[in-house]
């Protein structure tokens, strides 16, 4: 079975802020290890090798690349950051590397890891209980963001239209499309199977 980055809690990309946080954590970890950088990088590679990460990714963990990264002399490729994130997560538990993650992103990543979900549903408009749900995908993300806006008429005598948003995620599991939505006001959660809009 091939290595699945999302199932290990890795991000689909590492923003400059996430890279800076990884840089700081790795520097602290290296100083605590008390060994020379080449030895440290071998220890890092050895500690994540059992996860199934590819040899190609492990090869990116050279001490020269690490040295340049710590000095901010260069920006390594995605695989390098992903390996360091994997190392930090295995050693210290889940790390809040990307503080810009929304609640929906956190839910999506958790559902994908928990449910062995690899593919996002097709983007578009879907239906549930007479309501339309918009599904938006992003390349490299195994889940989609989902949104439903429900319009209701307020009580008389005013009769003002009130919009209620439901935000969450949608995932594809086999030939089923499942959405998990949270009402932004009541925080009530709804799980439903979606049908394509006609």
C-alpha positions, 0 to 999 in steps of 0.5 A: 500500500502506498504512503498516504500523507493525509492519513498521517495528518500531513498537510497538502501544502506547507505555507510560509507560516507552517514552514517557520513553525516546523523550522523552530520546532526542529531546531529545538529538537536538534539542540535537545538531541545534542548530536551533530546535524548529519547524525540527527538527520539519520535519526529523523529518517530512521524514526519515520521509515516504519510509517511506509514513507517512500525512499524518495522522500527519505532521501530528501532528509539530507543534513545539507538541506536541513542546514540550509533550511535552518539558516533560511538559505533555501526553501526545500520541496514539499516532501522535506516539510512533510517528513519533518512534520511526520517526525514531529507528530510521531515524537510529540503527538499532533502538532498545530503546524497550520493555525490557519486551518478552519474547523471544517478542515480539521473535521475533514482531515479527521474523517479522512484518517478515521474512515480511510477516505482517499477521494473528494467528491466531484464539486457542484450542487447536491440536494438533501431534503429539498435543500441545495448543498454547494460542494467545493473541492481543492486539489490534493485535499481528500475531502470537500468543503460543503455549504448549505444556506437555508432561507426561512420567513420570520414570524409575523408581522415582520415576515423578514427572510432569515438565512441560516448557514450550515457549513461542513465537509463532504466525502466520497466513500465508494459510490456514496456521497456523505456530508457532515454539516453544522448549523452555524447558529445552533451548532447542531450537526447533520450527517446525510447522504447527498444526491446530485442536483437535477 
